[in-house]
């Protein structure tokens, strides 16, 4: 199964938005399911790269730990770049 092409970004108020990435000059916008496009901070944009062992989305820059050797498909998400001030432990 192919993973979808999806992005995440944080708006000026700190809220995360997920969906398609659009560029308009120097601005970046994320749109999702026909909703209006939202301006996001360019340095907060990350692309979906896969899923952890529990099926949670993993984006560029997210931190993972291996739970079974060095196999990528058994990694668990432990922290999210957008929530770096609140390190999240993986749940089993």
Order of alpha helices (4+ residues) and beta strands (2+ residues): beta-beta-beta-beta-beta-beta-beta-beta
